Amino acid sequence: MASFSQVNISNFPANNQVIQRNDQDEAIFQVKGEITENGHSSITLKVLQDGNMFFEQTVNTSTDFSFSPILKAGKFDYSFILLLDGTREIKKTNQVGVGDLFLVYGQSNALGNGGGDTYSPARSPLIRFFAVTNLGNGDGEWVLPYQTFIRPGTGASELLRFLTEKYNYPVGVIIASVGGATIANLNYRNEQNPTDTNTHYGKLLNQTIFSGSKESLKYIIFKQGESDSAPPQSKSYEVEFKKLYDNFSLDFPNLKRFYNLQIDIMTDPDYKAGIRDFQRRTPQIFPKITAMSTVGTTGFDGVHYNFEGYRQVAYELSRIIGKEVYQDSQSMQVYSPNIKKVFWEDQKLVLEFDEGMEMIYPQDSVVNGKVWKMKDFIFIDGKNDVVQGGEARGNRVYLTVSNIQNAKTVTYLPNAYGQFGVELYYGVHLKNKFGMRAFSFDNVVIGGETPVITTPPVALSLNVDVNDDIQVKLVWSGDASKKYHVERSLDNNNFTQIGNVVGNNFYDSQVELDQKYFYRVFAENSPNNKSNTKEITLKCLENINLKTIPNIDYVRANTSITAIVSITTTKQLSLEAKKSIDLNHGFDAELGSDFSAEIGGCKNN
């Protein structure tokens, strides 16, 4: 909360901030605060768009205030100006944009630093980066990278350049990547204190809070796995990944897309192709994920890439984001081809990829004096001397094979290869016509659809809170497309079902002040996998913004109540606040209804 001599401001945009646009290509930004000095009668918010008046509103009040301007997304610069009594400027911020935000998480390859010593970011005012200077006290600022030495990595910078140059929206990035971190380090969430800065995940949450993006964040980019590619970490990767996904679903209620990048061929002795086969299958398991393969990216040294490699990944990812976020009518060839099934046809072994893919079977290649042949890196029942050659037709690759009977499985690309920094996989790849390399895959069964192997269930994580409308808000992790049962208890022993909902949240309005409640949830088909139990007691809030009729008859606040509700003759409602009760435009109490408002308030026990 920013504090001035006359006003406390609890919500206000920062200079250079990017506000996430909604599906209507707009953003509603709420400016909130409280006048703390006596003798003032009004507060005014002005919003300028490219220097011209776009929004102006005055609230006649001596206490709390709130404004909700609707901003248009696009190539606009907004300035916010707050005036006390119409003339005294309290706060002003400039170059606020409405566009899209991306949270980048994972290891060092998520950020990409190749060529950073000589790299100059694009001189575009649409590119924004949130830089944290002190996690302990929330110091951070939105910057334009070309105006400062505070910059994201070269890979993230190139992604922003590709997106802003083509689509002309402001794009902001928040970097939370941690070099060398395992997924168990990255997914650890302190349940007692989720924003614990002693954890990587807590630092990530703090950055999204400080940047003003936590509640509106839609897009996450994740590139990780190099530290987990070999046993024993690789054997638990699927379970650990699900924990991370559930954490994201819990903490980012508006998360829409999670971009998961399949790692390259490592040099360690791996387990089940490291973790690559699981990364390939994550879109089948988790509904919000889009995956992309980085196998075969240029400039690979066994762990990292040079600048050209990071730029290639940024460009390829920008095409997918363009199609999914900006509704760019691009071909599906922007995606990495994924194997769908393997079967026999006319004595050929057929690899069938996504419908509509236009596959290319590569010619032999010579690199570092070695002849690389695709047939040597397609394994039938673990053997690489079975495939004699191949050709592509549409979304299928037809393989000529010999020296095997009753073949059962096919693997594409080796689990591991060579020696770090000395001998790497410089071989050929199956690609589509846009040059997107196919996902590597491991032991796909011949004769049927590729199986979807789900991870073991992880206990649902439940959070509860009280919102402005005197409702208990429940938010939990898990697949938002499933149906969940919500249960409540007064004694933490006898639970009763109060809701049956598809999604990850539920509002309980059938509640009373000063009453203790216990909640838990479980998926409809998993009654034995119940969430943690959360306890909450409803107490008077400091400030209440009442937009819907509550179930209770008495609403009390320690400071103020703002009400925009319609009270019918069948409803009794009494409002009581210590400092002020504001019946805003839209409030109505029908003739014959039972309504009262009183300055008095209450204190929490």
C-alpha positions in Angstrom: 0.0 0.0 0.0 1.4 3.4 -1.0 0.9 6.1 1.6 0.8 9.8 1.1 0.1 12.5 3.6 -3.6 12.7 2.7 -4.3 9.4 1.0 -3.5 5.7 1.4 -3.5 3.9 -2.0 -4.0 0.2 -2.0 -4.1 -0.4 -5.7 -2.7 1.7 -8.5 -0.7 0.8 -11.7 3.0 1.2 -11.9 5.0 3.0 -14.5 5.5 0.8 -17.6 3.2 -1.9 -16.1 1.5 -4.4 -18.5 -2.1 -5.2 -17.5 -3.4 -8.5 -18.8 -6.2 -8.1 -21.3 -9.3 -10.2 -21.2 -11.1 -12.2 -23.9 -12.9 -9.0 -24.9 -9.6 -7.3 -25.7 -10.0 -5.0 -22.7 -8.9 -4.8 -19.1 -10.7 -3.5 -16.0 -8.2 -2.0 -13.6 -9.5 -1.1 -10.1 -7.9 1.9 -8.4 -8.6 1.8 -4.6 -7.6 3.8 -1.6 -8.7 5.8 1.4 -8.6 9.5 2.2 -6.9 9.8 5.6 -6.9 13.5 6.2 -9.9 15.5 7.3 -11.3 18.4 5.4 -11.4 16.8 1.9 -14.6 16.1 -0.1 -13.7 14.4 -3.3 -11.2 12.3 -5.2 -10.8 12.2 -9.0 -9.2 9.7 -11.3 -8.1 10.7 -14.8 -6.8 8.3 -17.4 -5.1 9.5 -20.5 -4.7 7.4 -23.6 -1.8 8.5 -25.7 -2.0 11.9 -24.0 -5.8 12.4 -24.6 -8.5 12.2 -22.0 -9.9 8.6 -22.0 -11.6 8.3 -18.6 -12.5 10.8 -15.8 -14.5 10.2 -12.7 -15.0 12.0 -9.4 -16.2 10.3 -6.3 -17.6 12.6 -3.6 -16.2 11.1 -0.4 -14.1 11.8 2.6 -13.1 8.2 3.2 -12.8 5.1 0.9 -12.8 5.4 -2.9 -12.7 3.0 -5.8 -12.5 3.5 -9.6 -12.8 0.8 -12.3 -11.9 2.2 -15.7 -12.3 -0.2 -18.7 -9.1 0.1 -20.9 -8.7 -1.0 -24.5 -5.9 -3.3 -25.3 -3.4 -2.6 -28.0 -0.6 -0.2 -28.9 -1.7 2.5 -26.4 0.1 4.3 -23.6 -2.1 5.1 -20.6 -1.4 7.6 -17.8 -3.2 7.4 -14.5 -3.6 10.6 -12.5 -5.2 10.8 -9.0 -6.4 14.2 -7.8 -7.6 15.3 -4.4 -10.4 17.8 -4.3 -10.1 18.1 -8.1 -6.8 20.0 -8.1 -4.1 18.4 -5.9 -2.2 15.7 -7.7 -1.6 12.8 -5.3 -0.1 10.2 -7.7 0.7 9.8 -11.4 2.0 6.9 -13.5 2.9 6.8 -17.2 3.3 4.3 -20.0 0.9 1.7 -18.7 0.0 -0.9 -21.3 -2.8 -3.4 -21.8 -1.6 -6.6 -23.5 -0.3 -10.0 -22.4 1.9 -11.3 -19.6 4.1 -14.4 -19.5 5.6 -16.0 -16.4 8.8 -17.9 -17.3 9.9 -20.7 -14.9 12.3 -23.6 -14.9 16.0 -23.9 -15.3 18.6 -21.6 -17.0 17.4 -22.7 -20.5 14.0 -21.2 -19.7 15.6 -17.8 -19.6 18.4 -18.3 -22.1 21.5 -16.3 -21.8 23.5 -17.2 -24.9 25.1 -14.2 -26.5 24.1 -11.9 -23.6 27.5 -10.1 -23.6 26.8 -8.6 -27.0 23.0 -8.7 -27.2 21.0 -5.5 -27.6 17.3 -5.7 -27.0 14.9 -4.3 -29.5 14.1 -0.6 -29.1 10.4 -1.2 -28.6 8.3 0.5 -26.0 5.9 -2.5 -26.2 8.5 -4.9 -24.5 8.3 -4.8 -20.7 10.2 -6.7 -18.0 9.4 -6.9 -14.3 12.6 -6.7 -12.3 12.8 -7.4 -8.6 15.4 -5.7 -6.6 14.4 -6.9 -3.1 12.0 -9.8 -2.5 12.0 -9.1 1.2 10.3 -5.7 1.0 8.6 -6.0 -2.4 10.9 -3.6 -4.3 10.5 -4.1 -8.0 9.7 -2.1 -11.1 8.5 -2.6 -14.7 11.2 -1.5 -17.1 11.7 -1.2 -20.9 14.8 -3.3 -21.4 16.3 -1.1 -24.1 16.3 1.8 -21.7 18.2 0.0 -18.9 20.8 -2.7 -18.2 18.1 -4.7 -16.2 17.0 -7.2 -18.8 15.6 -10.7 -19.2 17.8 -13.3 -20.9 18.3 -13.3 -24.7 15.8 -16.1 -25.3 13.0 -14.3 -23.4 14.0 -11.0 -25.0 13.7 -12.5 -28.5 10.4 -14.1 -27.7 9.1 -10.7 -26.7 10.5 -9.1 -29.8 8.8 -11.7 -32.1 5.4 -11.3 -30.4 5.4 -7.5 -30.2 6.7 -6.9 -33.8 4.0 -9.2 -35.3 1.0 -8.5 -33.0 1.5 -5.0 -31.8 0.4 -5.5 -28.2 2.4 -4.7 -25.1 4.0 -7.9 -23.8 5.4 -8.2 -20.3 7.6 -11.0 -18.9 8.2 -12.1 -15.3 11.3 -14.3 -14.9 11.4 -16.8 -12.0 13.8 -19.4 -13.5 16.5 -20.9 -11.3 19.6 -22.4 -12.9 20.3 -26.0 -12.1 17.1 -26.4 -10.0 15.4 -29.8 -9.9 11.6 -30.0 -10.2 11.3 -31.0 -6.6 13.1 -27.7 -5.7 10.9 -25.7 -8.0 7.5 -27.2 -7.0 7.9 -27.0 -3.2 5.1 -24.9 -1.8 5.1 -24.0 1.9 1.5 -24.7 2.7 1.7 -22.6 5.9 3.3 -19.7 4.0 3.1 -20.0 0.2 5.0 -16.8 -0.4 7.9 -18.0 1.7 11.0 -16.4 0.1 13.2 -19.3 1.3 11.6 -21.4 -1.5 11.8 -20.9 -5.2 8.0 -21.2 -5.5 7.5 -18.6 -2.9 9.8 -16.2 -4.7 7.8 -16.9 -7.9 4.5 -16.0 -6.2 6.0 -12.9 -4.7 7.1 -11.7 -8.1 3.6 -12.1 -9.5 2.1 -10.3 -6.5 4.6 -7.4 -6.7 4.1 -7.0 -10.4 0.3 -6.9 -10.0 -0.2 -9.9 -12.2 -1.0 -12.8 -9.9 -4.8 -12.8 -10.2 -4.9 -12.1 -13.9 -2.0 -14.2 -15.1 -3.0 -16.5 -18.1 0.3 -17.8 -19.5 3.3 -19.7 -18.1 6.3 -20.9 -20.1 8.2 -23.8 -18.5 11.6 -25.2 -19.7 13.1 -27.7 -17.2 14.3 -31.2 -16.9 18.0 -31.2 -17.5 18.7 -31.6 -13.8 16.2 -34.5 -13.6 17.0 -36.4 -16.8 18.9 -39.2 -15.1 18.0 -41.6 -12.2 17.0 -41.3 -9.5 15.3 -38.0 -10.2 13.9 -39.0 -13.5 11.9 -41.9 -12.0 9.9 -39.5 -9.8 9.6 -36.7 -12.4 6.0 -37.4 -13.3 4.7 -37.2 -9.7 6.8 -34.0 -9.1 5.6 -32.4 -12.3 1.9 -33.0 -11.3 2.6 -31.2 -8.0 3.9 -28.2 -9.8 0.9 -28.2 -12.2 -1.5 -28.4 -9.3 0.3 -25.5 -7.5 0.0 -23.4 -10.6 -3.7 -24.2 -11.0 -4.3 -23.3 -7.3 -2.4 -20.0 -7.2 -3.2 -18.7 -10.6 -7.0 -18.8 -10.9 -7.0 -17.4 -14.5 -4.3 -19.7 -15.9 -5.2 -20.6 -19.4 -2.1 -22.0 -21.1 1.0 -23.7 -19.8 3.7 -24.1 -22.4 5.9 -27.1 -21.6 9.1 -27.6 -23.7 10.5 -31.1 -24.2 14.3 -31.1 -23.4 17.0 -32.1 -25.8 19.0 -35.4 -25.8 21.3 -35.3 -22.8 24.6 -37.1 -22.2 23.8 -38.8 -18.9 22.7 -42.4 -18.8 18.9 -41.8 -18.8 15.8 -43.6 -17.7 13.0 -44.0 -20.2 14.5 -41.4 -22.5 15.2 -39.2 -19.5 11.9 -37.5 -19.0 11.3 -36.6 -22.6 8.6 -39.2 -23.3 6.6 -37.9 -20.3 7.0 -34.3 -21.5 5.7 -35.3 -24.9 2.5 -36.8 -23.3 1.8 -33.9 -20.9 -0.9 -32.3 -23.1 -2.8 -35.6 -23.0 -2.6 -35.7 -19.2 -3.0 -32.0 -18.2 -5.7 -30.0 -20.0 -4.0 -26.6 -20.0 -0.7 -27.7 -21.5 0.7 -27.2 -24.9 4.1 -28.9 -25.5 6.9 -28.2 -27.9 10.0 -30.2 -28.7 13.4 -28.6 -28.5 15.2 -31.8 -29.7 17.5 -30.8 -32.6 17.7 -27.1 -31.7 20.9 -25.5 -33.2 23.9 -24.5 -31.0 23.4 -27.3 -28.3 26.4 -28.0 -26.1 24.9 -30.8 -24.1 23.0 -28.6 -21.6 22.7 -25.0 -23.0 22.5 -23.4 -26.4 24.2 -20.5 -28.1 22.3 -17.3 -29.0 21.1 -18.8 -32.3 19.6 -21.7 -30.5 17.8 -19.6 -28.0 16.5 -17.4 -30.8 15.3 -20.5 -32.7 13.3 -21.7 -29.7 11.9 -18.2 -29.2 10.8 -18.0 -32.8 9.2 -21.4 -32.9 7.4 -20.8 -29.6 6.2 -17.4 -30.8 4.4 -19.1 -33.7 2.5 -21.4 -31.3 1.7 -18.5 -29.0 0.6 -16.5 -32.0 -1.9 -19.2 -33.0 -3.3 -19.8 -29.5 -3.2 -16.4 -27.9 -3.5 -14.0 -30.8 -5.7 -16.2 -33.0 -3.2 -16.0 -35.8 -4.5 -18.3 -38.7 -1.2 -20.2 -38.9 -0.9 -23.7 -40.2 -0.8 -26.5 -37.6 2.7 -27.2 -38.9 3.9 -24.7 -36.2 3.4 -27.5 -33.7 5.9 -30.3 -33.0 4.6 -33.5 -34.6 3.5 -36.1 -32.0 3.2 -39.8 -32.6 -0.3 -41.1 -32.5 0.0 -44.7 -33.4 2.3 -47.3 -34.9 0.9 -50.2 -37.1 1.7 -52.5 -40.0 0.5 -51.8 -43.5 1.7 -53.8 -46.6 4.7 -55.1 -44.7 5.8 -51.5 -43.8 5.9 -50.3 -40.3 3.9 -47.0 -40.2 4.5 -44.1 -37.8 1.3 -42.0 -37.8 1.6 -38.4 -36.5 -1.0 -35.8 -35.7 -3.7 -35.5 -38.4 -2.8 -32.8 -40.9 1.0 -33.0 -40.4 3.1 -33.0 -43.5 6.1 -35.1 -42.5 9.6 -35.2 -44.0 11.9 -38.2 -43.7 15.5 -36.8 -43.7 18.3 -37.6 -46.1 21.6 -38.9 -44.7 23.8 -36.1 -43.4 27.6 -35.7 -42.7 28.5 -33.8 -39.6 32.0 -33.8 -38.0 33.1 -36.5 -40.4 30.3 -38.9 -39.4 27.5 -40.1 -41.5 24.2 -39.7 -39.7 21.3 -41.9 -40.8 17.8 -41.7 -39.5 17.4 -45.5 -39.7 20.1 -45.9 -37.0 18.1 -43.9 -34.4 14.7 -45.6 -34.7 14.8 -48.6 -32.4 12.5 -51.6 -32.8 12.3 -53.6 -29.5 15.5 -51.7 -28.5 17.5 -52.6 -31.6 18.8 -50.0 -34.1 19.7 -52.5 -36.9 16.1 -53.2 -37.9 15.0 -50.2 -39.9 16.5 -50.2 -43.5 15.0 -46.9 -44.7 11.9 -44.8 -44.8 9.7 -42.3 -46.6 7.1 -39.8 -45.6 3.6 -39.5 -47.0 1.3 -36.9 -45.4 1.2 -37.4 -41.7 2.8 -40.9 -41.9 6.3 -42.2 -42.1 6.6 -45.7 -43.7 9.6 -47.7 -42.6 11.1 -50.7 -44.3 12.3 -53.2 -41.7 14.0 -56.6 -41.6 15.7 -59.0 -39.2 12.8 -59.0 -36.7 9.6 -60.9 -36.0 6.7 -60.2 -33.7 8.0 -56.6 -33.0 6.3 -55.0 -30.1 7.6 -51.4 -29.5 9.2 -48.5 -31.3 11.5 -45.8 -29.9 12.6 -42.7 -31.8 15.9 -41.2 -30.8 18.3 -42.5 -28.1 17.9 -42.1 -24.3 21.3 -40.4 -24.1 24.1 -39.7 -26.5 27.8 -39.0 -26.4 29.9 -37.0 -24.0 29.2 -33.5 -22.8 31.1 -30.9 -24.7 32.9 -33.5 -26.8 30.5 -35.8 -28.7 26.8 -34.9 -29.0 23.9 -36.0 -31.1 24.3 -34.1 -34.4 22.0 -36.5 -36.2 19.0 -36.1 -38.4 15.4 -35.7 -37.3 11.9 -36.4 -38.4 10.3 -33.1 -39.2 7.3 -31.5 -40.7 7.4 -29.1 -43.6 7.9 -26.1 -41.2 11.1 -27.7 -39.8 9.5 -28.5 -36.5 11.2 -31.6 -35.1 9.0 -34.5 -34.0 8.8 -35.2 -30.3 11.1 -38.0 -29.3 9.2 -41.0 -28.0 9.9 -44.1 -26.1 8.6 -47.7 -26.5 5.3 -46.9 -28.2 3.4 -50.1 -28.7 2.9 -51.4 -32.2 -0.7 -52.1 -33.2 -2.7 -49.4 -31.4 -3.1 -45.9 -30.2 -0.3 -44.5 -28.0 -1.3 -45.0 -24.4 -2.0 -42.1 -22.1 -0.1 -43.0 -18.9 -1.5 -40.9 -16.1 0.6 -40.1 -13.0 -0.3 -41.3 -9.5 -2.9 -39.1 -7.8 -1.5 -36.3 -5.6 -3.7 -35.1 -2.8 -5.8 -32.0 -3.7 -4.6 -28.8 -2.1 -7.4 -26.6 -0.7 -7.3 -22.9 0.2 -10.2 -21.0 1.8 -10.8 -17.2 2.3 -13.6 -14.8 2.9 -14.5 -12.3 0.1 -16.1 -8.9 0.2 -19.6 -10.4 -0.2 -19.4 -12.3 3.1 -18.9 -15.6 1.3 -16.3 -18.3 1.9 -14.2 -18.8 -1.3 -12.8 -22.2 -1.8 -10.0 -22.8 -4.4 -8.3 -26.1 -4.9 -5.8 -27.7 -7.2 -6.6 -30.5 -9.7 -8.1 -30.8 -13.2 -10.6 -28.0 -13.7 -12.6 -30.1 -16.2 -13.5 -32.6 -13.5 -16.5 -32.6 -11.2 -15.8 -32.1 -7.5 -17.8 -32.6 -4.3 -17.5 -29.9 -1.6 -18.1 -30.8 2.0 -18.5 -28.7 5.2 -18.5 -29.5 8.9 -19.0 -27.6 12.1 -16.9 -30.0 14.2 -14.3 -31.4 11.8 -15.9 -34.8 12.2 -19.4 -34.9 10.6 -19.1 -33.6 7.0 -22.1 -32.7 4.8 -22.0 -32.1 1.1 -22.8 -28.5 0.2 -21.7 -28.4 -3.5 -21.2 -30.4 -6.6 -19.3 -28.4 -9.2 -17.1 -28.6 -12.3 -14.0 -26.5 -11.9 -11.5 -25.4 -9.2 -13.5 -23.0 -7.0 -16.7 -22.8 -5.0 -18.4 -20.0 -3.0 -20.3 -20.8 0.2 -22.8 -18.1 0.9 -24.8 -20.1 3.5 -22.6 -18.9 6.4 -22.8 -16.9 9.6 -20.4 -14.5 11.4 -18.5 -15.8 14.4 -19.1 -19.4 13.3 -16.2 -21.9 12.7 -16.4 -24.0 9.6 -14.3 -26.9 8.2 -14.1 -27.6 4.5 -12.7 -30.4 2.2 -13.2 -31.4 -1.5 -12.7 -34.5 -3.6 -13.1 -35.4 -7.3 -16.2 -37.3 -8.1 -14.4 -40.5 -9.2 -11.8 -40.3 -6.3 -13.7 -40.3 -3.0 -10.7 -41.7 -1.2 -8.4 -38.9 -2.4 -9.8 -36.0 -0.3 -8.1 -32.7 0.0 -6.6 -31.3 3.1 -9.2 -29.9 5.6 -9.3 -26.1 6.0 -10.7 -24.3 8.9 -12.1 -20.8 8.9 -14.1 -18.5 11.2 -16.0 -15.6 9.8 -15.1 -12.3 11.4 -15.9 -8.8 10.6 -13.8 -7.5 7.7 -12.2 -4.1 7.6 -13.9 -3.0 4.4 -16.7 -4.7 2.6 -17.7 -4.1 -1.1 -21.1 -5.7 -1.2 -22.2 -6.5 -4.8 -24.6 -9.4 -4.1 -27.2 -10.0 -1.5 -25.6 -12.1 1.3 -27.4 -15.0 3.0 -27.0 -13.4 6.4 -29.3 -10.6 7.6 -26.6 -8.6 9.4 -23.4 -7.3 7.7 -20.9 -5.5 10.0 -17.5 -4.0 9.1 -14.8 -2.5 11.2 -14.4 0.5 8.9 -16.6 0.8 5.9 -19.3 -0.8 3.7 -19.9 0.0 0.0 -23.2 -1.5 -1.2 -24.5 -2.0 -4.8 -27.4 -4.4 -4.2 -31.2 -4.5 -4.8 -33.2 -5.5 -1.7 -36.6 -7.1 -2.3 -39.6 -7.3 0.1 -38.6 -10.8 1.0 -35.2 -9.9 2.3 -34.0 -8.3 5.6 -30.7 -6.6 5.6 -28.9 -4.5 8.2 -25.6 -2.8 7.5 -23.4 -1.6 10.3 -19.9 0.0 9.9 -17.7 2.0 12.3 -16.7 4.8 9.8 -18.9 4.9 6.7 -21.7 3.2 4.7 -21.8 4.2 1.0 -24.9 3.2 -1.0 -23.6 3.6 -4.5 -25.4 4.1 -7.7 -27.4 0.9 -8.4 -28.4 0.3 -4.8 -32.1 -0.1 -4.3 -34.4 -1.1 -1.4 -38.0 -1.9 -2.5 -40.9 -0.3 -0.7 -41.8 -2.8 2.0 -38.3 -4.3 2.4 -36.6 -4.5 5.8 -33.4 -2.5 5.5 -31.3 -0.4 7.9 -27.9 1.2 7.9 -26.1 2.3 11.1 -22.7 3.7 12.0 -21.4 1.5 14.8 -19.3 -1.3 13.5 -17.9 -4.3 15.3 -14.6 -5.6 16.5 -13.2 -9.1 15.9 -13.0 -11.3 18.9 
